[in-house]
Amino acid sequence: MRWLALAFVALIVGLQYPMWLGKGGWLQVREYGRQLAAQRETNATLKQRNETLDADVRDLKAGYEAIEERARAELGMIRNDEVFFQIERGGTGVKPAATATKTKSEKPK
């Protein structure tokens, strides 16, 4: 009787092994689920980037406003009839002129 019980336990363990630890078992399915979630997150980020690039391409094809905006921002270009003012932050924007002072030790040239 004891051998029969041990045989049934061994049979049950033998049948459960592939389900838990074998190829396509629960542990591997959980790992695939984690990988799938990470890939979906990456895909969502890339999809957002692609939509932004697509909008930029459509703007550049549609008219000159986007081209003009890029030329101003990236290349610092201005139109012929415009006046460009640059304001420096963090200071007065005016540097004092260097003054030439002679000391007694300097020889005149």
C-alpha positions in Angstrom: 0.0 0.0 0.0 2.8 2.3 0.8 4.5 1.6 -2.6 1.2 2.5 -4.3 1.0 5.9 -2.5 4.6 6.7 -3.4 4.0 5.7 -7.0 1.0 8.1 -7.2 3.0 10.9 -5.6 5.8 10.3 -8.1 3.3 10.2 -11.0 1.8 13.5 -9.8 5.2 15.1 -9.5 6.2 13.8 -12.9 3.0 15.3 -14.4 3.4 18.7 -12.6 7.1 19.2 -13.5 6.5 20.3 -17.1 3.7 22.6 -16.0 5.8 24.5 -13.5 9.4 24.2 -14.7 9.3 22.8 -18.2 9.3 24.6 -21.6 6.1 26.7 -21.7 5.6 26.3 -18.0 4.1 28.9 -15.6 7.5 30.4 -14.7 8.4 30.9 -18.3 5.0 32.3 -19.1 5.4 34.9 -16.3 8.8 35.9 -17.7 7.3 36.3 -21.2 4.6 38.4 -19.7 7.2 40.7 -18.1 9.1 41.0 -21.4 5.9 41.7 -23.3 5.0 44.5 -20.9 8.5 46.1 -21.3 8.2 45.8 -25.1 4.8 47.4 -25.1 6.1 50.4 -23.1 9.1 50.7 -25.5 6.7 50.6 -28.5 4.5 53.3 -27.0 7.5 55.6 -26.5 8.7 55.0 -30.1 5.1 55.5 -31.4 4.9 58.9 -29.8 8.3 59.8 -31.2 7.3 58.7 -34.7 4.1 60.7 -34.5 6.1 63.8 -33.5 8.5 63.3 -36.4 5.5 62.7 -38.8 4.0 66.0 -37.7 7.3 67.8 -38.3 7.5 66.3 -41.8 4.0 67.3 -42.6 4.6 70.9 -41.4 7.8 71.1 -43.5 6.0 69.9 -46.6 2.9 72.1 -46.1 4.4 75.5 -45.9 7.2 77.9 -45.2 6.3 78.7 -41.6 8.0 75.6 -40.2 11.0 76.1 -42.4 11.3 79.7 -41.3 10.9 78.7 -37.6 13.7 76.2 -37.9 16.0 78.6 -39.8 15.5 81.1 -37.0 16.0 78.7 -34.1 18.7 76.5 -35.4 20.6 78.7 -37.8 20.0 82.1 -36.3 18.8 83.5 -39.6 16.8 86.7 -40.0 15.0 88.3 -43.0 16.4 91.2 -45.0 13.8 93.6 -43.7 14.1 92.7 -40.0 16.2 94.2 -37.2 17.7 91.7 -34.8 18.0 92.5 -31.1 19.8 90.2 -28.7 19.2 90.6 -25.0 21.8 89.1 -22.7 20.5 87.9 -19.4 22.4 88.1 -16.1 24.2 91.3 -16.8 23.8 94.8 -18.1 24.9 93.8 -21.6 27.3 96.7 -21.8 31.0 96.0 -21.3 33.2 98.9 -20.3 35.8 99.9 -22.8 39.4 98.9 -21.9 41.3 102.0 -20.8 45.0 102.3 -21.5 46.9 103.4 -18.4 50.6 103.8 -18.3 52.7 103.1 -15.3 55.9 104.7 -14.5 57.9 101.6 -15.3 56.7 101.4 -18.9 58.7 103.0 -21.6 57.0 105.0 -24.3 57.1 103.5 -27.8 
